[in-house]
């Protein structure tokens, strides 16, 4: 996501998702309807919030191999969605500024 947006580590995960997929001002778009775009945004928000630091959450995943494979499949899906997303042309030629 950082690479596609052309930004560095100055954005936290939450800020990065807002920068990328916010339905009103995001720089990446995926989906033809506002409901689809909202769904993509919420998928990323939820996935990052839940999976980013599991030991700190009260709800935990089964730590077995099967659970790890499922997490990897979800991450693979998120990466594919980023690849499919269109970069929105805006007044910002460089998001790092």
C-alpha positions as CSV (number, residue, x, y, z in Angstrom):
1,X,0.0,0.0,0.0
2,X,2.8,2.4,0.9
3,X,4.5,1.6,-2.4
4,X,1.4,2.1,-4.5
5,X,0.7,5.4,-2.7
6,X,4.4,6.5,-2.9
7,X,4.6,7.2,0.8
8,X,7.0,6.3,3.6
9,X,6.6,5.3,7.2
10,X,5.3,8.6,8.3
11,X,1.7,7.2,8.3
12,X,0.5,4.8,11.0
13,X,-1.6,1.8,9.8
14,X,-4.8,3.6,10.5
15,X,-3.7,6.8,8.8
16,X,-2.4,4.8,5.8
17,X,-5.8,3.1,5.4
18,X,-7.6,6.4,5.6
19,X,-5.2,7.9,3.1
20,X,-5.7,5.0,0.7
21,X,-9.4,3.9,1.0
22,X,-11.3,6.7,2.7
23,X,-14.5,6.8,0.7
24,X,-14.5,10.6,0.4
25,X,-10.8,11.5,0.0
26,X,-8.9,8.3,-0.4
27,X,-6.2,8.0,-3.1
28,X,-7.0,4.4,-4.0
29,X,-10.4,3.3,-5.3
30,X,-11.8,-0.1,-5.7
31,X,-15.5,-0.8,-6.4
32,X,-18.1,0.7,-8.6
33,X,-20.6,1.8,-6.0
34,X,-20.2,3.7,-2.8
35,X,-21.3,0.6,-0.8
36,X,-18.5,-1.5,-2.5
37,X,-15.9,1.2,-1.7
38,X,-17.1,1.5,1.9
39,X,-16.9,-2.3,2.2
40,X,-13.2,-2.3,0.9
41,X,-12.4,0.5,3.4
42,X,-14.0,-1.3,6.3
43,X,-12.3,-4.6,5.3
44,X,-8.9,-3.0,5.5
45,X,-9.7,-1.1,8.7
46,X,-11.0,-4.3,10.4
47,X,-8.3,-6.5,9.2
48,X,-5.5,-4.2,10.2
49,X,-7.1,-3.5,13.6
50,X,-7.7,-7.2,14.4
51,X,-4.6,-8.8,13.0
52,X,-1.9,-6.2,13.4
53,X,-1.1,-7.0,17.1
54,X,-3.1,-10.0,18.2
55,X,-1.4,-10.6,21.6
56,X,-2.8,-7.2,22.8
57,X,-6.4,-8.1,21.9
58,X,-8.7,-10.0,24.3
59,X,-10.2,-11.9,21.4
60,X,-7.4,-14.2,20.0
61,X,-7.1,-16.5,17.1
62,X,-6.3,-20.2,17.4
63,X,-2.6,-20.3,17.1
64,X,-2.5,-23.5,15.1
65,X,-1.3,-24.1,11.5
66,X,-4.8,-23.9,10.1
67,X,-5.4,-20.4,11.6
68,X,-2.0,-19.2,10.3
69,X,-2.9,-20.4,6.8
70,X,-6.3,-18.5,7.0
71,X,-4.5,-15.3,8.1
72,X,-2.1,-15.7,5.2
73,X,-5.0,-16.1,2.8
74,X,-6.6,-13.0,4.1
75,X,-3.4,-11.0,3.8
76,X,-3.0,-12.4,0.2
77,X,-6.5,-11.1,-0.6
78,X,-5.7,-7.7,0.8
79,X,-2.5,-7.5,-1.3
80,X,-4.5,-8.4,-4.4
81,X,-7.1,-5.8,-3.7
82,X,-4.4,-3.2,-3.4
83,X,-2.9,-4.3,-6.7
84,X,-6.4,-4.0,-8.3
85,X,-7.2,-0.6,-6.8
86,X,-6.9,2.5,-9.1
87,X,-4.8,5.4,-8.0
88,X,-7.0,8.5,-7.9
89,X,-5.6,11.5,-9.6
90,X,-5.7,14.4,-7.2
91,X,-4.0,17.7,-6.7
92,X,-1.2,16.0,-4.8
93,X,1.5,14.9,-7.1
94,X,3.6,13.6,-4.1
95,X,1.8,12.4,-1.0
96,X,5.1,12.6,1.0
97,X,4.9,16.4,1.1
